[in-house]
Every structure is written in structure tokens, then in C-alpha cells.
Amino acid sequence: MTDLPRYEYVKLADAVAADIASGKLPPGAALPGERAMTDLYGVSIGTVRRAIVELRNRGLVATLPAKGTYVIGQPGVPEDEDRKP
């Protein structure tokens, strides 16, 4: 079976998830704005928006209307584990 190419939004979501996993983006940190991410990663705004949806579906970020998108979890860590003292 051949490896299928990944969509750009999945690549972007994986890159942001890696930053979250490494601690570069800790819980509570704000992601750059959509337009800043287009410049930073060299992708379209549609790709950024789909990547953010993907990250929300993975439980890694939450978006607050008119406030931004914030890290709420770590990849591979159950939600209860994030909140241990």
C-alpha cells in the first residue's frame, strides 16, 4: 500500500500539535491570529481555518469568539491528566 499525501491543513495541525507537545505552546497560550499563521506557515486562510477545526476536534485548542484560539490540552494526554496538581 502506498503512502497517500496528507492535506495541507493536516500538516499544519500536526505542526501546531508538535509545538503543543514540545511545550513551545503550553496550555493557556494563544495561537497566532489566522492572518499571522498564513504568513508564518505560507498557507491560505482556508487552510489555517481547517487546521484550527482539526485541532479543536483533537481536543487541543478552544476558540473564543473575538478573543482568539487557546491551547487547552496536550496530544496523547487524557483530559483528566492535564488537570493533575
Secondary structure by P-SEA (a helix, b strand, c coil): cccccccaaaaaaaaaaaaaaacccccccccccaaaaaaaccccaaaaaaaaaaaaaaccccccccbbbbbcccccccccccccc
